[in-house]
Amino acid sequence: QVQLVESGGGLVQAGGSLRLSCTASGTIFSNNAMGWYRQAPGKQRELVAEATSGGNTNYADSVKGRFTIARDNAKNTVYLQMNSLKPEDTAVYYCRFTNYRAVYVWGKGTLVTVSA
């Protein structure tokens, strides 16, 4: 079983930056993916960015050029650097760990609020 601990998030003005972190612990095999999803009020949860243990990354079009995902495989940690934040980035951000069997685990979420 994998457990996820998220940190970061908070309140920031538009144009500001925040950094989210998520560390996985437990039984972790080397072939996996870690990423961030977000859910705004009244909307479905959506992919923000994801990175595989092999170094591949995937971003939502809405965050390309503003957000950067990075992994430290030795620490089983994924980071999301969010720059040029916009009010529409306001959401609960969830970390997700996906193992080699495509079974995934969610973090509890961290709130990001961007004021205009």
ZIBELKA-V745938 format. One record per pair of residues at least 12 apart in sequence whose ideal C-beta (glycine too) atoms are under 10 Angstrom apart, sorted by sequence separation. I is the first residue (numbers start at 1). GAP is how many residues later the second one is. D is the distance in Angstrom with one decimal. If there is no record, write none. Layout:
I_GAP_D, I_GAP_D
//
This chain:
7_12_9.0, 8_12_3.8, 9_12_9.7, 22_12_6.6, 35_12_6.8, 36_12_4.4, 37_12_9.0, 47_12_8.3, 48_12_5.5, 57_12_5.7, 68_12_7.5, 69_12_7.9, 94_12_5.5, 95_12_3.7, 7_13_7.2, 8_13_5.5, 22_13_8.9, 35_13_7.2, 36_13_5.5, 37_13_8.5, 47_13_5.6, 57_13_8.7, 67_13_6.2, 68_13_4.5, 69_13_9.9, 80_13_7.4, 94_13_5.5, 95_13_8.7, 6_14_6.7, 7_14_4.8, 8_14_8.6, 22_14_7.4, 35_14_5.9, 36_14_7.4, 46_14_6.6, 48_14_8.4, 49_14_6.5, 57_14_8.9, 67_14_6.7, 68_14_8.3, 93_14_8.7, 94_14_7.8, 95_14_8.2, 6_15_7.0, 7_15_7.7, 34_15_9.8, 35_15_2.9, 36_15_9.4, 48_15_5.8, 49_15_9.0, 66_15_9.2, 67_15_5.0, 68_15_7.8, 80_15_8.6, 94_15_4.7, 95_15_8.2, 5_16_8.5, 6_16_4.8, 7_16_8.2, 20_16_6.5, 34_16_7.2, 35_16_6.4, 46_16_8.6, 47_16_9.5, 55_16_8.1, 66_16_6.9, 67_16_7.1, 92_16_9.2, 93_16_6.5, 94_16_8.0, 5_17_7.0, 6_17_8.2, 33_17_5.6, 34_17_6.1, 35_17_9.0, 51_17_9.9, 63_17_9.1, 66_17_5.4, 67_17_8.9, 78_17_6.8, 92_17_4.3, 93_17_5.4, 4_18_5.7, 5_18_5.1, 33_18_6.8, 34_18_8.2, 49_18_5.8, 51_18_4.8, 53_18_7.2, 55_18_9.2, 65_18_8.9, 66_18_4.6, 67_18_9.1, 77_18_9.9, 78_18_9.4, 91_18_9.1, 92_18_7.0, 93_18_7.6, 4_19_7.2, 5_19_8.2, 32_19_9.9, 33_19_4.6, 34_19_8.0, 48_19_6.6, 49_19_7.9, 50_19_7.0, 51_19_7.2, 52_19_8.4, 54_19_9.5, 63_19_7.7, 65_19_8.2, 66_19_7.6, 78_19_8.5, 91_19_9.9, 92_19_5.3, 93_19_5.5, 3_20_9.0, 4_20_5.6, 5_20_7.4, 32_20_7.3, 33_20_7.0, 49_20_4.0, 51_20_4.9, 53_20_5.8, 63_20_9.7, 66_20_8.2, 91_20_7.9, 92_20_7.6, 3_21_7.1, 4_21_8.0, 31_21_8.1, 32_21_5.1, 33_21_9.0, 48_21_8.1, 49_21_9.7, 63_21_9.6, 76_21_8.5, 90_21_8.4, 91_21_6.2, 92_21_9.9, 2_22_5.4, 3_22_5.2, 4_22_9.1, 31_22_6.0, 32_22_9.5, 35_22_8.9, 38_22_8.8, 51_22_9.7, 63_22_9.9, 67_22_8.6, 90_22_6.3, 91_22_8.8, 2_23_7.2, 3_23_5.3, 30_23_5.9, 31_23_7.7, 33_23_8.4, 35_23_7.7, 37_23_9.4, 53_23_9.4, 63_23_9.6, 66_23_8.4, 89_23_6.4, 90_23_5.2, 91_23_9.3, 1_24_9.6, 2_24_4.3, 29_24_8.9, 30_24_9.2, 33_24_9.8, 35_24_9.7, 36_24_9.6, 38_24_10.0, 62_24_8.9, 89_24_9.1, 90_24_5.0, 1_25_5.2, 2_25_6.7, 28_25_9.3, 33_25_9.0, 38_25_9.3, 89_25_5.1, 90_25_8.5, 1_26_6.5, 2_26_6.2, 62_26_7.8, 63_26_7.7, 87_26_8.9, 88_26_7.8, 90_26_9.9, 2_27_9.8, 36_27_9.4, 51_27_6.2, 62_27_8.3, 85_27_7.7, 87_27_5.0, 20_28_9.4, 50_28_8.7, 51_28_9.3, 85_28_9.6, 86_28_6.1, 87_28_7.0, 49_29_9.0, 51_29_9.5, 85_29_4.6, 87_29_5.0, 2_30_8.7, 4_30_8.6, 6_30_9.1, 82_30_7.4, 85_30_9.5, 86_30_8.9, 36_31_8.4, 49_31_6.3, 2_32_10.0, 48_32_6.9, 49_32_9.9, 80_32_9.7, 82_32_9.1, 36_33_6.9, 49_33_9.6, 35_34_7.0, 48_34_8.7, 34_35_8.5, 35_36_9.7, 34_37_6.3, 33_38_9.4, 32_39_9.8, 34_39_9.4, 32_41_9.1, 48_41_8.9, 34_42_7.9, 36_42_7.4, 38_42_9.8, 30_43_7.8, 34_43_8.1, 35_43_6.9, 36_43_9.4, 48_43_8.7, 32_44_8.7, 34_44_3.9, 36_44_4.8, 28_45_9.7, 33_45_9.2, 34_45_9.7, 35_45_8.6, 46_45_8.6, 48_45_7.0, 36_46_9.2, 45_46_8.9, 48_46_9.1, 50_46_7.7, 52_46_8.7, 20_47_9.6, 45_47_8.7, 53_47_9.2, 28_48_5.7, 40_48_7.8, 43_48_7.8, 50_48_8.1, 17_49_9.4, 18_49_9.9, 19_49_9.6, 20_49_9.5, 22_49_9.9, 23_49_9.1, 40_49_8.7, 41_49_8.5, 45_49_6.9, 47_49_8.9, 17_50_9.9, 26_50_9.1, 40_50_6.4, 41_50_8.1, 19_51_9.8, 21_51_9.5, 24_51_9.1, 25_51_6.8, 38_51_7.7, 40_51_4.2, 41_51_8.9, 45_51_9.4, 23_52_6.6, 24_52_4.3, 38_52_8.9, 39_52_5.7, 40_52_7.9, 23_53_6.1, 24_53_7.5, 38_53_3.8, 39_53_5.3, 21_54_9.7, 22_54_9.1, 23_54_4.6, 24_54_8.1, 37_54_9.0, 38_54_6.6, 39_54_8.3, 22_55_6.7, 23_55_8.2, 37_55_9.2, 38_55_4.8, 39_55_7.0, 21_56_6.2, 22_56_5.1, 23_56_10.0, 37_56_7.3, 38_56_7.0, 21_57_7.5, 22_57_7.9, 36_57_5.6, 37_57_4.8, 20_58_8.5, 21_58_5.4, 22_58_8.0, 36_58_7.0, 37_58_8.1, 20_59_6.8, 21_59_8.0, 35_59_9.3, 36_59_6.0, 37_59_5.8, 19_60_6.3, 20_60_4.3, 35_60_7.4, 36_60_7.4, 19_61_7.0, 20_61_8.2, 34_61_6.9, 35_61_5.4, 45_61_9.2, 18_62_8.4, 19_62_5.2, 20_62_7.1, 34_62_7.1, 35_62_8.4, 18_63_8.2, 19_63_7.0, 33_63_8.1, 34_63_5.4, 35_63_7.7, 17_64_7.2, 18_64_5.0, 19_64_9.5, 33_64_7.5, 34_64_7.5, 45_64_9.7, 17_65_6.2, 18_65_8.7, 32_65_6.4, 33_65_4.4, 16_66_8.8, 17_66_4.7, 32_66_6.1, 33_66_8.5, 16_67_8.3, 17_67_7.7, 18_67_6.6, 31_67_9.8, 32_67_5.3, 33_67_9.2, 15_68_8.8, 16_68_8.3, 17_68_6.7, 31_68_7.7, 32_68_6.4, 15_69_6.1, 16_69_5.4, 28_69_8.0, 31_69_4.1, 32_69_9.9, 33_69_9.1, 35_69_9.3, 37_69_8.2, 7_70_9.9, 12_70_8.6, 14_70_8.6, 15_70_6.8, 29_70_6.2, 30_70_8.3, 31_70_9.5, 34_70_9.8, 37_70_9.5, 39_70_7.8, 8_71_8.5, 9_71_10.0, 14_71_6.3, 15_71_8.2, 18_71_9.1, 22_71_9.2, 24_71_8.2, 26_71_9.2, 28_71_7.8, 29_71_5.6, 33_71_8.4, 36_71_9.1, 38_71_8.9, 4_72_9.5, 5_72_9.4, 6_72_9.7, 8_72_7.8, 13_72_8.1, 14_72_5.9, 22_72_9.0, 23_72_8.8, 27_72_8.8, 29_72_9.1, 32_72_9.5, 37_72_9.1, 38_72_9.9, 40_72_9.9, 8_73_9.7, 9_73_9.7, 12_73_5.7, 14_73_5.9, 20_73_5.9, 22_73_3.4, 24_73_5.0, 34_73_10.0, 2_74_8.9, 4_74_9.5, 6_74_9.9, 8_74_8.9, 13_74_9.6, 14_74_9.6, 21_74_8.7, 22_74_8.6, 23_74_10.0, 36_74_9.6, 38_74_7.6, 14_75_8.9, 18_75_9.3, 20_75_7.7, 22_75_8.1, 24_75_9.9, 14_76_10.0, 12_77_9.2, 12_78_9.7, 11_79_9.5, 26_79_8.7, 24_81_8.0, 9_82_10.0, 9_83_8.6, 24_83_9.1, 9_84_6.4, 23_84_9.6, 8_85_8.3, 22_85_5.9, 6_87_7.6, 20_87_9.8, 6_88_7.8, 7_88_9.8, 22_88_8.8, 6_89_5.0, 21_89_9.4, 4_90_8.9, 5_90_8.5, 20_90_6.4, 4_91_5.1, 4_92_7.9, 18_92_9.6, 20_92_7.7, 4_93_5.9, 3_94_9.0, 18_94_6.2, 2_95_5.2, 18_95_9.8, 2_96_9.6, 18_96_8.6, 2_97_7.2, 16_98_7.4, 15_99_8.9, 16_99_9.1, 6_100_9.9, 7_100_10.0, 9_100_8.7, 10_100_8.3, 11_100_8.6, 12_100_7.6, 14_100_5.6, 2_101_9.1, 4_101_6.1, 6_101_4.5, 9_101_3.5, 10_101_7.6, 11_101_8.3, 12_101_7.4, 13_101_7.3, 14_101_6.6, 2_102_9.0, 3_102_7.6, 4_102_7.2, 5_102_7.2, 6_102_6.7, 8_102_6.1, 9_102_5.5, 10_102_7.1, 11_102_4.7, 12_102_5.8, 13_102_5.4, 14_102_5.5, 2_103_4.8, 4_103_3.9, 5_103_8.6, 6_103_7.0, 7_103_7.1, 9_103_5.0, 10_103_7.2, 11_103_8.0, 12_103_7.4, 13_103_8.1, 1_104_7.8, 3_104_8.8, 4_104_7.8, 6_104_4.8, 8_104_8.2, 9_104_8.3, 11_104_6.7
//
